[in-house]
Amino acid sequence: MRWTQGRALVGTGSPFAPVDVNGRQVRISQINNSYIFPGVALGILVARARRVTDSMMMAATKTLASISPTLEDKNAPLLPPVSESRKVAAVIAEAVARQAIAEGIAGIEDPASLPKQIRDYVWEPLYLPYQRIP
């Protein structure tokens, strides 16, 4: 961070405290399985891909990079908030599934139906209210 005067985008596998760069606190993003793997798995399942390719992983990575908050605001965190992980997974899943289709390794052929198939495939939790028992 000092070497680039705070211009580097830093992501680590473990949590780190913010770093002071020229009197400004720079948040260090924790990059781990919570962003890429859920979307990759969802894309594979929806596309019924026969294998996982390097190109599918690259599609996932480029898609995550394309939704980085730093693209809009250089002071924003590198990654979307974890609270948006389901939305991020859906976006990554579509990119992965499209790549599997393009490579001819998917069990489906129509990419137009992917957004609906992804929405239909995702489990939505239903939490029932508690009932007090006297």
Backbone as JSON Lines, residues from 0, in Angstrom:
{"i":0,"aa":"M","n":[0.83,-1.19,0.0],"ca":[0.0,0.0,0.0],"c":[0.87,1.26,0.0]}
{"i":1,"aa":"R","n":[1.97,1.25,0.79],"ca":[2.85,2.42,0.8],"c":[3.51,2.62,-0.56]}
{"i":2,"aa":"W","n":[3.93,1.53,-1.15],"ca":[4.66,1.59,-2.42],"c":[3.81,2.24,-3.52]}
{"i":3,"aa":"T","n":[2.49,1.99,-3.51],"ca":[1.6,2.55,-4.54],"c":[0.84,3.78,-4.06]}
{"i":4,"aa":"Q","n":[1.19,4.3,-2.88],"ca":[0.5,5.43,-2.27],"c":[-1.01,5.16,-2.16]}
{"i":5,"aa":"G","n":[-1.35,3.91,-1.83],"ca":[-2.74,3.55,-1.61],"c":[-3.53,3.24,-2.86]}
{"i":6,"aa":"R","n":[-2.89,3.17,-4.02],"ca":[-3.61,2.91,-5.26],"c":[-3.81,1.42,-5.54]}
{"i":7,"aa":"A","n":[-3.13,0.55,-4.82],"ca":[-3.26,-0.89,-5.04],"c":[-4.62,-1.38,-4.55]}
{"i":8,"aa":"L","n":[-5.17,-2.33,-5.25],"ca":[-6.37,-3.03,-4.78],"c":[-5.87,-4.28,-4.08]}
{"i":9,"aa":"V","n":[-6.14,-4.38,-2.79],"ca":[-5.6,-5.48,-1.99],"c":[-6.73,-6.35,-1.49]}
{"i":10,"aa":"G","n":[-6.58,-7.65,-1.73],"ca":[-7.5,-8.63,-1.2],"c":[-6.7,-9.75,-0.58]}
{"i":11,"aa":"T","n":[-7.12,-10.22,0.57],"ca":[-6.4,-11.27,1.27],"c":[-7.33,-12.42,1.59]}
{"i":12,"aa":"G","n":[-6.77,-13.53,2.01],"ca":[-7.57,-14.68,2.39],"c":[-8.0,-14.65,3.84]}
{"i":13,"aa":"S","n":[-7.45,-13.74,4.6],"ca":[-7.76,-13.62,6.02],"c":[-8.15,-12.18,6.32]}
{"i":14,"aa":"P","n":[-8.89,-11.97,7.4],"ca":[-9.28,-10.6,7.73],"c":[-8.08,-9.78,8.23]}
{"i":15,"aa":"F","n":[-8.02,-8.53,7.8],"ca":[-7.0,-7.59,8.25],"c":[-7.67,-6.27,8.6]}
{"i":16,"aa":"A","n":[-7.08,-5.58,9.54],"ca":[-7.59,-4.27,9.92],"c":[-7.32,-3.27,8.79]}
{"i":17,"aa":"P","n":[-8.08,-2.19,8.73],"ca":[-7.79,-1.15,7.73],"c":[-6.37,-0.63,7.89]}
{"i":18,"aa":"V","n":[-5.82,-0.13,6.79],"ca":[-4.45,0.37,6.77],"c":[-4.49,1.88,6.58]}
{"i":19,"aa":"D","n":[-3.65,2.59,7.33],"ca":[-3.56,4.04,7.18],"c":[-2.6,4.36,6.03]}
{"i":20,"aa":"V","n":[-3.1,5.05,5.01],"ca":[-2.29,5.46,3.88],"c":[-2.48,6.97,3.71]}
{"i":21,"aa":"N","n":[-1.42,7.71,4.0],"ca":[-1.45,9.16,3.87],"c":[-2.62,9.79,4.64]}
{"i":22,"aa":"G","n":[-2.86,9.3,5.85],"ca":[-3.93,9.84,6.68],"c":[-5.32,9.36,6.33]}
{"i":23,"aa":"R","n":[-5.42,8.41,5.42],"ca":[-6.71,7.88,4.98],"c":[-6.76,6.39,5.32]}
{"i":24,"aa":"Q","n":[-7.88,5.94,5.89],"ca":[-8.05,4.53,6.22],"c":[-8.5,3.77,4.97]}
{"i":25,"aa":"V","n":[-7.72,2.77,4.58],"ca":[-8.04,1.94,3.42],"c":[-8.45,0.57,3.92]}
{"i":26,"aa":"R","n":[-9.65,0.15,3.56],"ca":[-10.17,-1.15,3.99],"c":[-9.53,-2.25,3.15]}
{"i":27,"aa":"I","n":[-9.11,-3.33,3.81],"ca":[-8.54,-4.49,3.14],"c":[-9.65,-5.52,2.98]}
{"i":28,"aa":"S","n":[-9.95,-5.88,1.73],"ca":[-11.04,-6.83,1.47],"c":[-10.58,-8.25,1.72]}
{"i":29,"aa":"Q","n":[-11.46,-9.03,2.32],"ca":[-11.19,-10.45,2.52],"c":[-11.82,-11.2,1.35]}
{"i":30,"aa":"I","n":[-10.98,-11.75,0.52],"ca":[-11.45,-12.46,-0.67],"c":[-11.29,-13.95,-0.39]}
{"i":31,"aa":"N","n":[-12.38,-14.65,-0.42],"ca":[-12.3,-16.09,-0.18],"c":[-13.46,-16.78,-0.89]}
{"i":32,"aa":"N","n":[-13.77,-17.96,-0.47],"ca":[-14.75,-18.79,-1.15],"c":[-16.16,-18.22,-1.18]}
{"i":33,"aa":"S","n":[-16.46,-17.25,-0.37],"ca":[-17.84,-16.77,-0.28],"c":[-18.31,-16.02,-1.52]}
{"i":34,"aa":"Y","n":[-17.42,-15.63,-2.4],"ca":[-17.83,-14.88,-3.6],"c":[-17.85,-15.75,-4.85]}
{"i":35,"aa":"I","n":[-16.79,-16.46,-5.14],"ca":[-16.69,-17.18,-6.41],"c":[-17.4,-18.54,-6.36]}
{"i":36,"aa":"F","n":[-17.11,-19.35,-5.38],"ca":[-17.58,-20.73,-5.41],"c":[-19.1,-20.91,-5.41]}
{"i":37,"aa":"P","n":[-19.88,-20.15,-4.66],"ca":[-21.33,-20.33,-4.75],"c":[-21.87,-20.09,-6.17]}
{"i":38,"aa":"G","n":[-21.35,-19.06,-6.83],"ca":[-21.8,-18.76,-8.2],"c":[-21.33,-19.81,-9.19]}
{"i":39,"aa":"V","n":[-20.1,-20.29,-9.03],"ca":[-19.59,-21.33,-9.92],"c":[-20.44,-22.59,-9.77]}
{"i":40,"aa":"A","n":[-20.68,-22.99,-8.54],"ca":[-21.48,-24.21,-8.32],"c":[-22.89,-24.06,-8.89]}
{"i":41,"aa":"L","n":[-23.52,-22.93,-8.67],"ca":[-24.86,-22.7,-9.18],"c":[-24.86,-22.73,-10.71]}
{"i":42,"aa":"G","n":[-23.89,-22.11,-11.34],"ca":[-23.79,-22.11,-12.79],"c":[-23.59,-23.5,-13.35]}
{"i":43,"aa":"I","n":[-22.76,-24.3,-12.7],"ca":[-22.51,-25.68,-13.14],"c":[-23.8,-26.5,-13.05]}
{"i":44,"aa":"L","n":[-24.5,-26.37,-11.93],"ca":[-25.72,-27.15,-11.73],"c":[-26.82,-26.76,-12.71]}
{"i":45,"aa":"V","n":[-27.02,-25.47,-12.89],"ca":[-28.08,-25.01,-13.79],"c":[-27.77,-25.39,-15.24]}
{"i":46,"aa":"A","n":[-26.5,-25.25,-15.62],"ca":[-26.11,-25.58,-17.0],"c":[-25.96,-27.07,-17.22]}
{"i":47,"aa":"R","n":[-25.92,-27.83,-16.1],"ca":[-25.64,-29.26,-16.17],"c":[-24.32,-29.51,-16.92]}
{"i":48,"aa":"A","n":[-23.32,-28.73,-16.54],"ca":[-22.0,-28.83,-17.17],"c":[-21.37,-30.18,-16.82]}
{"i":49,"aa":"R","n":[-20.71,-30.77,-17.8],"ca":[-20.08,-32.08,-17.61],"c":[-18.73,-31.97,-16.91]}
{"i":50,"aa":"R","n":[-18.13,-30.8,-16.92],"ca":[-16.86,-30.58,-16.23],"c":[-16.69,-29.08,-15.99]}
{"i":51,"aa":"V","n":[-15.69,-28.74,-15.2],"ca":[-15.37,-27.34,-14.92],"c":[-14.07,-27.02,-15.67]}
{"i":52,"aa":"T","n":[-14.1,-25.95,-16.44],"ca":[-12.94,-25.58,-17.23],"c":[-12.29,-24.31,-16.69]}
{"i":53,"aa":"D","n":[-11.06,-24.11,-17.12],"ca":[-10.38,-22.87,-16.75],"c":[-11.16,-21.65,-17.23]}
{"i":54,"aa":"S","n":[-11.76,-21.77,-18.41],"ca":[-12.53,-20.65,-18.97],"c":[-13.76,-20.33,-18.12]}
{"i":55,"aa":"M","n":[-14.36,-21.35,-17.53],"ca":[-15.51,-21.11,-16.66],"c":[-15.07,-20.38,-15.39]}
{"i":56,"aa":"M","n":[-13.92,-20.77,-14.85],"ca":[-13.4,-20.09,-13.66],"c":[-13.01,-18.66,-14.0]}
{"i":57,"aa":"M","n":[-12.45,-18.46,-15.2],"ca":[-12.09,-17.1,-15.62],"c":[-13.34,-16.25,-15.8]}
{"i":58,"aa":"A","n":[-14.4,-16.84,-16.33],"ca":[-15.67,-16.11,-16.49],"c":[-16.18,-15.67,-15.12]}
{"i":59,"aa":"A","n":[-16.08,-16.55,-14.13],"ca":[-16.52,-16.21,-12.77],"c":[-15.68,-15.06,-12.21]}
{"i":60,"aa":"T","n":[-14.39,-15.14,-12.38],"ca":[-13.49,-14.13,-11.85],"c":[-13.71,-12.77,-12.51]}
{"i":61,"aa":"K","n":[-13.82,-12.78,-13.82],"ca":[-14.03,-11.52,-14.54],"c":[-15.39,-10.9,-14.2]}
{"i":62,"aa":"T","n":[-16.37,-11.75,-13.98],"ca":[-17.69,-11.25,-13.61],"c":[-17.65,-10.59,-12.24]}
{"i":63,"aa":"L","n":[-16.99,-11.23,-11.29],"ca":[-16.86,-10.62,-9.96],"c":[-16.13,-9.28,-10.06]}
{"i":64,"aa":"A","n":[-15.07,-9.24,-10.85],"ca":[-14.32,-7.98,-11.03],"c":[-15.2,-6.9,-11.65]}
{"i":65,"aa":"S","n":[-16.1,-7.31,-12.54],"ca":[-16.93,-6.32,-13.24],"c":[-17.98,-5.67,-12.35]}
{"i":66,"aa":"I","n":[-18.24,-6.25,-11.19],"ca":[-19.22,-5.66,-10.27],"c":[-18.55,-5.09,-9.02]}
{"i":67,"aa":"S","n":[-17.24,-4.88,-9.1],"ca":[-16.52,-4.3,-7.96],"c":[-17.01,-2.88,-7.71]}
{"i":68,"aa":"P","n":[-17.33,-2.56,-6.46],"ca":[-17.75,-1.2,-6.13],"c":[-16.66,-0.15,-6.44]}
{"i":69,"aa":"T","n":[-15.4,-0.57,-6.52],"ca":[-14.33,0.38,-6.81],"c":[-14.41,0.93,-8.23]}
{"i":70,"aa":"L","n":[-15.16,0.28,-9.1],"ca":[-15.33,0.8,-10.46],"c":[-16.13,2.1,-10.45]}
{"i":71,"aa":"E","n":[-17.0,2.26,-9.47],"ca":[-17.82,3.47,-9.35],"c":[-17.2,4.51,-8.42]}
{"i":72,"aa":"D","n":[-16.48,4.0,-7.4],"ca":[-15.91,4.89,-6.38],"c":[-14.57,4.31,-5.94]}
{"i":73,"aa":"K","n":[-13.49,5.0,-6.25],"ca":[-12.15,4.47,-5.94],"c":[-11.93,4.25,-4.44]}
{"i":74,"aa":"N","n":[-12.73,4.86,-3.6],"ca":[-12.6,4.68,-2.16],"c":[-13.52,3.59,-1.61]}
{"i":75,"aa":"A","n":[-14.3,2.99,-2.47],"ca":[-15.23,1.93,-2.04],"c":[-14.47,0.63,-1.8]}
{"i":76,"aa":"P","n":[-15.09,-0.31,-1.12],"ca":[-14.47,-1.62,-0.94],"c":[-14.26,-2.31,-2.29]}
{"i":77,"aa":"L","n":[-13.32,-3.22,-2.32],"ca":[-13.01,-3.96,-3.54],"c":[-14.17,-4.85,-3.97]}
{"i":78,"aa":"L","n":[-14.86,-5.44,-3.0],"ca":[-15.93,-6.39,-3.31],"c":[-17.27,-5.9,-2.79]}
{"i":79,"aa":"P","n":[-18.37,-6.4,-3.4],"ca":[-19.69,-6.06,-2.87],"c":[-19.84,-6.56,-1.44]}
{"i":80,"aa":"P","n":[-20.76,-6.0,-0.68],"ca":[-20.96,-6.49,0.69],"c":[-21.43,-7.95,0.69]}
{"i":81,"aa":"V","n":[-21.04,-8.68,1.72],"ca":[-21.44,-10.09,1.84],"c":[-22.95,-10.21,1.87]}
{"i":82,"aa":"S","n":[-23.64,-9.17,2.33],"ca":[-25.11,-9.21,2.35],"c":[-25.7,-9.34,0.94]}
{"i":83,"aa":"E","n":[-24.92,-9.06,-0.09],"ca":[-25.37,-9.2,-1.47],"c":[-24.87,-10.5,-2.11]}
{"i":84,"aa":"S","n":[-24.41,-11.44,-1.3],"ca":[-23.78,-12.65,-1.84],"c":[-24.73,-13.48,-2.71]}
{"i":85,"aa":"R","n":[-26.0,-13.51,-2.39],"ca":[-26.93,-14.28,-3.22],"c":[-27.07,-13.64,-4.6]}
{"i":86,"aa":"K","n":[-27.14,-12.33,-4.64],"ca":[-27.21,-11.61,-5.91],"c":[-25.92,-11.81,-6.72]}
{"i":87,"aa":"V","n":[-24.78,-11.7,-6.04],"ca":[-23.48,-11.9,-6.7],"c":[-23.39,-13.32,-7.25]}
{"i":88,"aa":"A","n":[-23.82,-14.3,-6.48],"ca":[-23.77,-15.7,-6.94],"c":[-24.61,-15.89,-8.2]}
{"i":89,"aa":"A","n":[-25.76,-15.25,-8.28],"ca":[-26.62,-15.4,-9.46],"c":[-25.95,-14.81,-10.7]}
{"i":90,"aa":"V","n":[-25.31,-13.66,-10.54],"ca":[-24.62,-13.02,-11.67],"c":[-23.45,-13.89,-12.14]}
{"i":91,"aa":"I","n":[-22.69,-14.4,-11.2],"ca":[-21.57,-15.28,-11.54],"c":[-22.08,-16.58,-12.16]}
{"i":92,"aa":"A","n":[-23.15,-17.13,-11.62],"ca":[-23.71,-18.38,-12.15],"c":[-24.09,-18.24,-13.62]}
{"i":93,"aa":"E","n":[-24.7,-17.12,-13.97],"ca":[-25.1,-16.93,-15.36],"c":[-23.87,-16.89,-16.27]}
{"i":94,"aa":"A","n":[-22.82,-16.2,-15.84],"ca":[-21.6,-16.13,-16.65],"c":[-20.96,-17.5,-16.81]}
{"i":95,"aa":"V","n":[-20.93,-18.27,-15.74],"ca":[-20.35,-19.61,-15.78],"c":[-21.17,-20.52,-16.69]}
{"i":96,"aa":"A","n":[-22.48,-20.47,-16.55],"ca":[-23.36,-21.3,-17.38],"c":[-23.23,-20.93,-18.86]}
{"i":97,"aa":"R","n":[-23.18,-19.64,-19.14],"ca":[-23.01,-19.2,-20.54],"c":[-21.68,-19.7,-21.11]}
{"i":98,"aa":"Q","n":[-20.64,-19.68,-20.31],"ca":[-19.35,-20.17,-20.77],"c":[-19.41,-21.68,-21.02]}
{"i":99,"aa":"A","n":[-20.08,-22.43,-20.17],"ca":[-20.22,-23.88,-20.38],"c":[-20.99,-24.16,-21.66]}
{"i":100,"aa":"I","n":[-22.03,-23.38,-21.92],"ca":[-22.8,-23.53,-23.16],"c":[-21.91,-23.23,-24.36]}
{"i":101,"aa":"A","n":[-21.16,-22.13,-24.27],"ca":[-20.28,-21.73,-25.38],"c":[-19.23,-22.8,-25.68]}
{"i":102,"aa":"E","n":[-18.78,-23.5,-24.64],"ca":[-17.77,-24.54,-24.83],"c":[-18.37,-25.88,-25.25]}
{"i":103,"aa":"G","n":[-19.7,-25.96,-25.27],"ca":[-20.34,-27.2,-25.67],"c":[-20.28,-28.3,-24.64]}
{"i":104,"aa":"I","n":[-20.15,-27.92,-23.37],"ca":[-20.07,-28.95,-22.31],"c":[-21.26,-28.88,-21.37]}
{"i":105,"aa":"A","n":[-22.29,-28.14,-21.77],"ca":[-23.49,-27.99,-20.93],"c":[-24.57,-28.96,-21.38]}
{"i":106,"aa":"G","n":[-25.43,-29.31,-20.46],"ca":[-26.56,-30.17,-20.77],"c":[-27.77,-29.38,-21.26]}
{"i":107,"aa":"I","n":[-27.63,-28.06,-21.35],"ca":[-28.68,-27.21,-21.89],"c":[-28.08,-26.41,-23.05]}
{"i":108,"aa":"E","n":[-28.94,-25.93,-23.92],"ca":[-28.44,-25.21,-25.09],"c":[-28.96,-23.79,-25.19]}
{"i":109,"aa":"D","n":[-30.01,-23.45,-24.44],"ca":[-30.66,-22.16,-24.6],"c":[-30.22,-21.19,-23.5]}
{"i":110,"aa":"P","n":[-29.28,-20.27,-23.8],"ca":[-28.86,-19.33,-22.77],"c":[-29.92,-18.3,-22.41]}
{"i":111,"aa":"A","n":[-30.93,-18.12,-23.24],"ca":[-31.97,-17.12,-22.95],"c":[-32.75,-17.46,-21.68]}
{"i":112,"aa":"S","n":[-32.85,-18.73,-21.36],"ca":[-33.63,-19.14,-20.19],"c":[-32.81,-19.16,-18.9]}
{"i":113,"aa":"L","n":[-31.53,-18.85,-18.97],"ca":[-30.67,-18.96,-17.79],"c":[-31.12,-18.12,-16.6]}
{"i":114,"aa":"P","n":[-31.44,-16.84,-16.75],"ca":[-31.83,-16.07,-15.56],"c":[-33.01,-16.7,-14.81]}
{"i":115,"aa":"K","n":[-34.01,-17.16,-15.54],"ca":[-35.17,-17.79,-14.88],"c":[-34.76,-19.12,-14.25]}
{"i":116,"aa":"Q","n":[-33.97,-19.91,-14.96],"ca":[-33.55,-21.2,-14.4],"c":[-32.74,-20.99,-13.12]}
{"i":117,"aa":"I","n":[-31.9,-19.99,-13.11],"ca":[-31.09,-19.71,-11.91],"c":[-32.01,-19.3,-10.76]}
{"i":118,"aa":"R","n":[-32.95,-18.4,-11.01],"ca":[-33.9,-17.99,-9.96],"c":[-34.69,-19.19,-9.44]}
{"i":119,"aa":"D","n":[-35.14,-20.06,-10.34],"ca":[-35.92,-21.22,-9.95],"c":[-35.09,-22.24,-9.15]}
{"i":120,"aa":"Y","n":[-33.81,-22.31,-9.42],"ca":[-32.95,-23.31,-8.79],"c":[-32.55,-22.92,-7.36]}
{"i":121,"aa":"V","n":[-32.49,-21.61,-7.11],"ca":[-32.02,-21.13,-5.81],"c":[-33.07,-21.39,-4.74]}
{"i":122,"aa":"W","n":[-32.64,-21.97,-3.65],"ca":[-33.51,-22.22,-2.51],"c":[-33.74,-20.92,-1.77]}
{"i":123,"aa":"E","n":[-34.98,-20.63,-1.5],"ca":[-35.34,-19.44,-0.73],"c":[-35.81,-19.9,0.65]}
{"i":124,"aa":"P","n":[-35.1,-19.51,1.69],"ca":[-35.51,-19.94,3.03],"c":[-36.82,-19.29,3.44]}
{"i":125,"aa":"L","n":[-37.6,-20.02,4.16],"ca":[-38.86,-19.51,4.69],"c":[-38.81,-19.68,6.21]}
{"i":126,"aa":"Y","n":[-38.82,-18.59,6.89],"ca":[-38.75,-18.63,8.34],"c":[-40.13,-18.39,8.92]}
{"i":127,"aa":"L","n":[-40.6,-19.36,9.63],"ca":[-41.91,-19.26,10.27],"c":[-41.77,-18.54,11.61]}
{"i":128,"aa":"P","n":[-42.78,-17.79,11.99],"ca":[-42.68,-17.12,13.29],"c":[-42.73,-18.13,14.44]}
{"i":129,"aa":"Y","n":[-42.05,-17.8,15.5],"ca":[-42.09,-18.64,16.69],"c":[-43.43,-18.51,17.36]}
{"i":130,"aa":"Q","n":[-43.86,-19.6,17.94],"ca":[-45.09,-19.58,18.74],"c":[-44.73,-19.92,20.17]}
{"i":131,"aa":"R","n":[-45.13,-19.04,21.05],"ca":[-44.83,-19.28,22.46],"c":[-45.76,-20.36,23.0]}
{"i":132,"aa":"I","n":[-45.16,-21.31,23.64],"ca":[-45.95,-22.4,24.25],"c":[-45.99,-22.15,25.74]}
{"i":133,"aa":"P","n":[-47.21,-22.0,26.27],"ca":[-47.32,-21.68,27.72],"c":[-46.86,-22.81,28.61]}
